[in-house]
Amino acid sequence: MLHLYLMDRFKPLDIKSNEFLELASENLLKLFDRIRERVEENTGKIYYVRVRKVMFDIKDMDIVIEYRVNSEAGIVPVKIIYSSRPTRALIKYYRLKNKH
């Protein structure tokens, strides 16, 4: 249900739904801290993180949170996707993003 989308790959995350929703409602950067080590395994040292965009589709219960991560690998987009169908959620996210 919860996935990391990094470097064009979906990777399942071991975070319970209630923990995800609690962290997401509290502070999106705290949520990122929960996956920081996993991201650093792919990007090297992280220097700076900011929330870029959030999509919430209540109809399908799809949530996409995009972070912009400055790291040793350069600027890398990182997404956390909460969805039973992460590919569908990502497509919806890009469609909405391209409209704006």
C-alpha positions in Angstrom: 0.0 0.0 0.0 2.9 2.4 0.7 5.7 2.8 -1.9 8.8 4.7 -2.4 9.2 5.9 -6.0 12.9 6.7 -6.6 15.0 6.6 -9.8 12.0 5.3 -11.8 11.4 2.3 -9.5 8.7 1.4 -7.0 10.0 0.1 -3.8 7.6 -1.1 -1.0 8.0 0.7 2.3 7.7 -1.0 5.7 5.6 1.7 7.3 2.1 0.9 8.7 -0.8 3.0 7.3 -1.6 4.6 10.6 2.0 5.6 11.1 2.1 7.1 7.6 -1.1 9.0 8.1 0.0 10.3 11.5 3.4 11.5 10.2 1.9 13.0 7.0 -0.6 15.0 9.0 2.0 16.1 11.6 5.0 17.1 9.4 5.9 15.9 5.9 9.6 16.3 6.6 9.4 14.0 9.6 7.8 11.5 7.2 10.8 11.9 4.9 13.2 11.3 7.9 11.5 7.9 8.3 12.8 6.9 4.8 16.0 9.0 4.7 18.4 6.0 5.1 16.7 4.1 2.3 17.0 7.1 0.0 20.6 7.7 0.9 21.4 4.1 -0.1 20.6 5.2 -3.7 21.6 8.9 -3.7 24.5 9.1 -1.4 24.6 11.8 1.3 21.6 14.1 1.5 22.2 17.8 1.9 18.8 19.3 1.7 15.1 18.1 1.4 12.0 20.1 0.6 8.4 19.2 -0.1 7.7 19.9 -3.7 4.0 18.9 -4.2 1.3 16.8 -2.6 -1.7 15.1 -4.3 -4.6 13.7 -2.4 -7.4 11.9 -4.2 -10.1 11.1 -1.7 -12.2 9.1 -4.2 -9.5 6.4 -4.7 -7.6 7.1 -1.5 -4.4 7.9 -3.4 -1.8 10.1 -1.9 1.5 11.2 -3.6 4.0 13.3 -1.8 7.0 14.6 -3.9 10.2 15.7 -2.3 13.1 17.5 -4.0 16.3 16.0 -2.6 19.7 17.6 -3.0 22.3 14.9 -2.6 25.6 13.6 -3.7 23.8 12.3 -6.8 22.5 15.8 -7.6 18.8 16.9 -7.4 16.6 13.9 -7.2 12.8 13.7 -7.1 11.6 11.3 -4.4 7.9 10.3 -4.0 6.1 8.5 -1.3 2.9 6.9 -2.7 0.0 5.7 -0.6 -2.3 3.7 -2.9 -3.5 0.2 -3.6 -2.5 0.9 -7.2 0.7 3.0 -7.2 1.1 3.2 -10.9 -2.4 4.7 -11.3 -1.7 7.2 -8.5 1.5 8.3 -10.2 -0.2 8.7 -13.6 -2.9 10.9 -11.9 -0.2 12.9 -10.1 1.7 13.7 -13.4 -1.6 14.6 -15.2 -2.4 17.1 -12.4 1.1 18.4 -12.2 1.2 19.0 -16.0 -2.1 21.0 -15.8 -0.5 23.6 -13.5 
